[in-house]
């Protein structure tokens, strides 16, 4: 009450009401602005209540501050307490941010292993959680690939379903970026339905990562499918993204892919340029082609567009495909 009335609290008041201050809008700001020495006096009291305080929208900022600056050496105690309730905190809209900050603050692998110990058996539930998926992504980014096997094993059986999931697709992308060498079985599971996944709203981003980070034989499964029906996959809103990534990343097959874009053979009649999504692929192809192939691609595009509606011709001059394919949410948007 004295604080709310505009009086500066005494050290005794801070110690007696540390949790109330940390979980109050103005009180938490007061704590965050304290000099390190004064904060160190109240930090041990807050550390013992770290789990409770972390679940509050204001308290989480205080605990994250303590983890970062470690006044009075409280970080290790906070990490120990957070680790004991890590699953519940990871599923909490405020606690998940604290767990992510804890991983960033861990001074060594031993502390990170402490934080992930109780996540075993919960990786799937966290991956599908609006809040927990951010924690799993942070674990993937911060730990060595050899320490991520428990996540990979748990996510392999439902990998196809997760690729189509708005949160699951993010986690699979992070795994492919940071632990692709450990993911042979999971990628093989994805490849069993790679055609359908390439044409999915969320899964196409996962398949782009397979093309970029997968082994050559995994890349070729997707490339050979494209070569068998190039026009169809280039015309599709989502698989056209994956075709573009293949053109950029699979250098050994680029010339074949470019040739297939000019071919009229295959089960689908027409041209790659018959839809705006195909035109986006054609634009990327022209940028990547050698001079001779570039001339052929440009000629093909010009011939098709001469007989196309005005809106198709305007698509060629569009500045970007971003309006049709907005970038997926930042993997750690819950930290914003």
Secondary structure, DSSP 8 states (H G I E B T S, - for coil): -TTTTT----HHHHHHTHHHHHTSHHHHHHHHTS-HHHHHHHHHHHHHTHHHHHTSTTHHHHHHHHHHH-GGG-HHHHHHHHHTTHHHHHTSTTHHHHHHHHHHH-SSHHHHHHHHGGGTT-HHHHHTSTTHHHHHHHHHHHS-GGG-HHHHHHHHTTHHHHHTSTTHHHHHHHHHHHHGGG-HHHHHHHHTTHHHHHTSTTHHHHHHHHHHHS-HHHHHHHHHHHHHSHHHHHHSTTHHHHHHHHHHH-GGGHHHHHHHHH---SSS-S-GGGSHHHHHHHHHHHHHS-HHHHHHHHHHHHHHHHTS-HHHHHHHT-S-STTTS-----TTGGG-
